[in-house]
Amino acid sequence: MPIPDYQTLMLPVLKASAGGETTVPTAANEIADQFGLTEIERNELLPSGRQRLLHNRVHWAKFYLTKAGLIDIPQRGRFVSSGAGRAMLSTNPARIDLDALLAIPQFSEFYHDSRRDRTSSQQAVTASSSVGPASVATPEEQIDAAYMALGSALRSDLLQRILQNPPAFFEATIVKLLVAMDYGGSHKNAAEQLGRTGDGGVDGVISEDRLGLDRVYVQAKRYREGLAVGRPDVQAFVGSLVGLGASKGVFVTTSSFSAQAVEFARHLAQRIVLIDGQQLADLMVEHNVGVRVDRSIDFKRIDEDFFSEEE
């Protein structure tokens, strides 16, 4: 089953804390057993890859319950239900969610103050369908969803810009990318080599290392989306490598490779790397080719070590 959202987890988290002090990992394991989550679901990560999704949702359920005065934090990393929390459980609630917590004055004040600060971020996330309504997603999930939506739009725009420019621009872009990835030694050396051969089905050659001890041959095809590079194109490229006595090649396209082309390249004696449009855009973003940082936002957390230092 899908991992429950953080509001659905509020009641199980409060119940888990009613038996005494507990921790997020311990509560998460108990809740995973309760909901019958698989090992894959228990270990599923946030898109950022920095935390387990279940742990993140348990954390935020605990955080909001704490702000509502239903959970106390007696010491670092541990939490337990408060008197108010046990009193709420004694009423046998079917569910505890934001609506229930908003009936508590101290939580209502906290929530509406923080919500005003997050308005612009929530609006950006609502435009993305990857997580859903902001009331269901935790703040970190909302941030990740917005980041992924913006990243996806950026990669799509990169490929469109490449297609809008002449073929020579595509070759120059590959040069800049390979140099940014530490191939070719320098932009001058790489640019002199790439595009210089122009025959035998090879668009260029570039040094694999700065000393030029080995060389990588490059083929580039600027195809529009929906027009896949097929096995015959890859086979022709391999034939060119054999004729040149080469063992390494990179085939780059702005579109995709057919399943037959990918399977063919997988079983070759030569080392052939196929880079499709999505991978090309990913590499350009990773190595800052054709993109720049628009703004940087630091998200800070409590430094637990600072507050646990002994005088």
N, C-alpha and C positions, 0 to 999 in steps of 0.2 A: 504494500500500500504506500501511497505518497507520504513523505514525512509531514506530520501535522504542522500547521503554521503556529507562530509563537502565541497567538491568542488561545488557540485550542490547547496549548501546553500549559497555560497558566494554572488551571485547576490541578493537573497532575504534578506540577512543580510544587505547588503549595502543599499538596498531600504528601509529597516526598519529603518535605521539610518539617512535616508535623511530627515525625517520629524521632526527631533530634537533629543535631547539626549534620549537615551533609555538604557535598561539593557538586559542582556542575557535572564533572565526569560520572560521579556515582549516580546522581539523579538521572542523567541522560541514559545510562545503562538500564536503570529500573524502568524508565519510560519506554525505551526501545523494546524491552521484554513485554511490557504492558500492551504495546501496539503491534507486537509481532513483526518488527522491522527486520529485514534481512541484513546480512553482513555488509552488502554493497550499500544499502540505504544508511546503515549506521556510520559508514566511513565516507559517505558522499561529502565532497568539499564545496565551499562557496566558490563562485567563479574566480575569485582572487587566488584560490588554492591555499589560503593561509589558515583556515579553520574548518572544522567539520560543521556541516550545515545544522545537524541536530544540536550540537553543543552551542552553536551561535543562537539558535532559537530558544533553547533552554536558558541561556544567559539573559536574553532580552526579556523573556517571561519573568525571570527572577528579578531583573532590574525594575520592571514596571511594578511588580508586586511589592518591591522594597519601597518605591516611591509612594505607594498607596499605604504604607505602614503595615502591610500584612506579613512581611518578612524582615527579620533582623539580621545584621551581619556582625556576629560576635567576634570574629577574628578573620585575618586575611584568608581569602579563598574558601571560606565556609559560610553557610547561611542556615537559618532555622526560622520556622514560623513564629510570628509574634502572638501576643494574646489576642489581638484583633484578627489575625489570620486564623487562629484556632476557633475563634467565635464565628467567623464566616463559614468555616468548614462544618461547624455544628448545625448549620441550617440546611445541610445537604444540598448545596447548589448543583444544578445540572451542568452549569458552565460558568466560568469566570472569564470575562473578556474586557475590552476597553470600555464598553458601555457600562458594565458593572463597576469598574474602577472609577469611572467619571462621576459616580454617585458619591464618592469619597472626596470631601472638599480639598484636602491637601494634594491629592492626585490631580484633581481637576485643575487646580491652579498651576501645578507643574506642567501638565500636559499642554494646556493652551498657551502657556508662555513659550515652551520649546517648539510647539507646532508653528507658531508665527515665525520663528527663526528658520524653519525648514521648508517654508512654503515654496520657494523657487525650486529647491531640490525635488520635492514631491511632484511638482508640475512636470518636471523633466522626466521623472520616472513613469508618471501616468501615461505619457506618450509612448512608452515602450510596453510591449505585451509580454516581455520575457519573465516578469515576476507577477504582475497583476496589481490590484489596488494597493495603495500605500498602507491601508489599515491592516492588510494581511502580511505584507513584507516587513521584515525587521529593517531598521535604518541602514545596516551594512548591506543587506540584500538590495535595498533601493539604490545605494551608491554603486554597487557592482553592476546593477542592471543599467543604470544611466551610463556608466563607463563603457559597458559592452555595446550599448546602442550607439553611442557616439563613435566608438571604434569601428563598428560595422559600417556606419555611414562614411567614415573617413576612408576605409579601404575601398569601398565602392567608388568613391569620388576619385581616388588615386588611379584606378584602372580606367575610368572614363577620361581623365585628363591625358593619360598616355595614349589612348585611342584617338583623341582629338588632335594629337600632334603627329608630325611626319615620322616615317620609319627611323630616320636618323636619330630622332629624339629618343626612341626606344632603345637603340643601341647605346647611346650616351648614358641613358639611365642605368642600363646594365653595368656599364663601366663604373659609374659612381657607386653602385651597390656593391660590386665585387671589391672595389678598393676599400669601401667602408667595412667590408668583412675581412680585411687584411690580405686580400689577394692582389697580386700584381706589383707590390712594392710601392708604387706611387701612381697618382692619377695620370701623370705624363707617360710613364712606361706602359700602363694598362691601355691608355687611349691609343698609343702608337701600335699596340699589338692587336687589339680588338678591331675587327672590321678590315684588317689588312689583307687577309688571305682571299676572301671573296670567291673561292672556287672549291670544288670537291664536296659541296654540300655542307661546308663549315663557314660560319659567319665570322669567327675570330678565334684567337688563342690568347691565353693569359697565363702568367706565371702563377703556380700554386703557392709559392713561397717567395719571400723577398730576395732570395739568392738565385731564383730561377732554376732550381734543381729539377723541378718537374713542371709540366705544363698541362693545362686543362683547356680543351677545345669547347667552343660555345656555339650553340645554334639558337637563334631567336626567331619566333614567329608571332607577329602581332595580329592575333585573331580576335574577332568580336565574340562576345558571350553567346554560347549556343553552338559555336562552330569548333568542335573538338579536334585536336591534333590526333591523327590516327596512327596505327602501327606502321604503315608504309613510310611515313615521314621519319619516325624514329629509326626504322630499319635502314633508311637511306643515310641517316646521320651516323649510325654504327658502321655502315660500309665505308664511309669517309674516314672514320677513325682507324679502321683496319688498314686502309690504303696509306694512311699517314704514319702507321706504326704506333698509334696512340692508344692509351688504355683508360683514359679518363675524359669524360665529357659532361657538359651541363646543357640541357635543353630547356629553354625558357619560353613560355607562352603567356599571353594575357588572358587566354581562355581556359581550357582544360584539356586533359588527355583522355582518350577513350580507354575503356577497360582492357581492350586488347593491347593497346600501346603500353599500359602500365605493366601488364603481365609479361609482355615481351621483354621489357627492360629489366624485370626482376631476375631473369634467369640468364643474363649475359655474362660472358667472361670479362668483358670490359665493365668498368664502373661508370654507369650512366645515371646521373641525377636528373629527375624530371621536376621542374618547378612550374606549377600552374599559376593561374592568375591570383588565386587566393593566397598561395604561399608567397608569391612575388610581393603582394601588398603587405603581407605580414612582415616579411624581411625588410621592406622599405620603412615600415613604421618602427620596427625594432632597431634599425641602424640609422634612423633619422635621415633618410634619403627622400627628398620631396615633401617632407613634413617638418614642422617645428613645434616646440612647446608653446602652447597658447597661454596657459596659466597652470600654476602648480598649487595644490592645496594640501596642507599638512593636517592629518587627523591624529590627534594626540590622545593617549590613554593615561590613566593613573600609573605612576611609577611605584609599584608595590614595594620594591626594595627601599625606596626613600622612607616610606612610612613604617617599615619594619626594623629600621636601624635602632640599635640600642645605644643609649647615651653612655 
